[in-house]
Amino acid sequence: MYNKLTLGGMEQDIKEWYVDYPQLKGYLMEHTCHGDKIIIPGCGKSLLAEDMAKDGFTDIWAFDYVQDCVDFLNERLAQEENSLPSGCNLSYSLGDSSNMDNLEDSSIDVVLDKGLLDAVVTGKSQLLAQTYVYALQQ
């Protein structure tokens, strides 16, 4: 599902892999709480975290290993910051999903992986997929 979005005078394609927030909302409302600490590894240029924040989720960290994706989302966040509820902690950063050693044990309530594992498993490196799953278990 592609959406067009203009940011900084440039039109960009936004790719939502599989499903977008409205399709996930019912499931998320049933299985999570708005105050849960949520991470979204391999976020790409998805607006999922932003949509969740606008809907009342208060603690979301989305990351990707591609700098262009992180820069895009941070520019978008700067433009949309006033539309987020007060007290919302939404952040985007550069990160490696196979190495999450900087996270404290049990500091995350929800890992929302919308497509990263599929992308990694179907790639050439089964070891990378195993490393990612192991990192999530920590």
Stockholm file with secondary structure:
# STOCKHOLM 1.0

chainA/1-138         MYNKLTLGGMEQDIKEWYVDYPQLKGYLMEHTCHGDKIIIPGCGKSLLAEDMAKDGFTDIWAFDYVQDCVDFLNERLAQEENSLPSGCNLSYSLGDSSNMDNLEDSSIDVVLDKGLLDAVVTGKSQLLAQTYVYALQQ
#=GR chainA/1-138 SS CEEEEEETTEEEEEECCSCCHHHHHHHHHHHCCTTSEEEEETCTTCCHHHHHHHTTCCEEEEEESCHHHHHHHHHHHHHHGGGSCTTCEEEEEECCTTCCTTSCTTCCSEECCSSHHHHHHTSSCHHHHHHHHHHHHC
#=GC SS_cons         CEEEEEETTEEEEEECCSCCHHHHHHHHHHHCCTTSEEEEETCTTCCHHHHHHHTTCCEEEEEESCHHHHHHHHHHHHHHGGGSCTTCEEEEEECCTTCCTTSCTTCCSEECCSSHHHHHHTSSCHHHHHHHHHHHHC
//
